[in-house]
Amino acid sequence: MRTQKKSSNKPQKTNAQKAHNKKVALYTVVLCSALIIITLAIVLPLTLGGPAYIPESDVPVVVTPDPPTPEPEQLVLPMEEFTIGKLPALNRLVFHQTLNNWRTHNGLNFNAPIGTQVRSIAPGTVLSVEHTQLEASIVTIQHANGKVSAYHGLATDVRVEEGDQIPAGSILGTIAPVRPIARSEGSHLHLRVRQNGNLIDPLTLFPELAEYK
């Protein structure tokens, strides 16, 4: 005896309907994912310290003041009473009477009587004190801003020592009776100044001596 299969009352889904349902599900997943990403993009910056974007008009403006203009360095002339002698000739040859030849002149001569006191042109540290046969005594001082001054032609009664910290105008010693390398020029101080290792014209340091430039 044959048994007949009972027919189902449920409608059978077609392939087109199945495909449509899959697309709807996929779009739903994509939309939910996008909403989650957007929500995280908004919420996370707030929880981690502030908004992700600050409108330009709300950005605080920090005004940095200009640094103060440094005051010009005040230098002291190396002696009170003097006359200007041989001028600097850093980049040209001049005749040297004592040596009877042509050479540069690397400093400025301050003519003054024997025993005239010589002082430091600026505060600094005494780098060296030398006693030589040709230049008499020499005191070299390190100043600020890479400046170094050297005082040639001092007598042996030098009053400072290597390592001394001295203020501007400190007495270094006195003019020697003779500076053998420049005997024909009489008693004088030969001042040399270097800036960052390079010789400079001492006349540029003293406005009082502008007429000799």
Secondary structure, 3 states (H helix, E strand, C coil): CCCCCCCCCCCCCCHHHHHHHHHHHHHHHHHHHHHHHHHHHHHHHHHHCCCCCCCHHHCCCCCCCCCCCCCCCCCCCCCCCCEECCCCEEEEEEEECCCCEEEEECCEEEECCCCCEEECCCCEEEEEEEECCCCCEEEEEECCCCEEEEEEEECCCCCCCCCCEECCCCEEEEECCCCHHHHHHCCEEEEEEEECCEEECHHHHCHHHHHHC
